[in-house]
Amino acid sequence: SDLLFFFFLMIRRPPRSTLFPYTTLFRSLIKVRENLEELKIMARIAKDLKVFGSFNSFEYLVKELVEISKQNEGWLRSQNSLFKKQTMKSAH
């Protein structure tokens, strides 16, 4: 019985408060990813509707969106690895 209790303590999830900052930031970064994808679609539609004054304006916007998306994906990967490390620490 004591051995079973000890085993349970070793495999339990960490308390929510330990993970809260990581999960909140991760969810925010996922939302940023979704918003960036929507912006890319809107930029393509605006190009088709000839809203941009020149192709250079469209090209600049697309390059900026791609760069921001890359940064966001890097932050997502970073937070994901921090989250995994934190959960591994809490499990031990």
N, C-alpha and C positions, 0 to 999 in steps of 0.2 A: 504494500500500500504506500509506504514512504517512497519507494523507488518510482512508483507510478506518478506520485505527486511531483517528485523531482523532475521526472521526464516532462510532465506537463509544463512546469516552469521554464524548462529549457526551450520549448517549441512555441510558446505563446507569442502572439503579436505584440509589438511595442505599443505603449499607450498612444492614443490619438494625438495627444499634445506634442509628442516628440516628432510626429510626422506632419503635423499641421502646416508649418511654414513651407515645407517642400511641396505638399499636395496643392496648396493654394497657389503658389507660384507656377507650378506645372500646369494647373488648369488655366491660369491666366495666359501662359505662353501658347497653349493649345488654342485659346480664343484668338490670340494675335494671329496665329497661323491661319485660322479660318477667315478672319477679316482680310488678311493679305490676299488670300485666294479670291475672295469676292472683289477686291480692288483690281486684281489682274483681269478678271472677267469684265468689270466695268470699263477698264482702260481699253480693252479690245472692242467693246461695243462703241465707246466714244470715238475710237479710231474709224470704225466702220461708218459711223454717222458724221464723220468729218468735223468733229468738235475741236480737234487740235488745230492750231494755226499752221503747223508744219509737221512733217514727219519727225524732225529733230525733237520736237516737244514730246511726241509720243515715245520716241526712242529713249529719251532722258528719263521719262517716268518709268518705263519698263525696267531700265537698268537699275534705278533706285529701288523699285519694288523687289527685284531679284536680290539685290545686295541686302536689303532689310530682311528678306526671307532667309537668306543664308545665315545672317547673324542670329535670327530667332531660332533656327534649327540647331545652331551651335549651343545656344543657351538651353534648349530643350535637352540635347544630349548631355550637357553638363549637369543639369538638374536631375536628369534620370540617373546618372552615375552617382551623384551625391545621395539621392534617395535610396539607391541600392546599398550604398556603404552604410547609411544611417540605419536601415532596417537590419543589416547584418550585424552591426554593433549592438543594437538593441536586443537582438535575438540571443546574443551570447551572454 
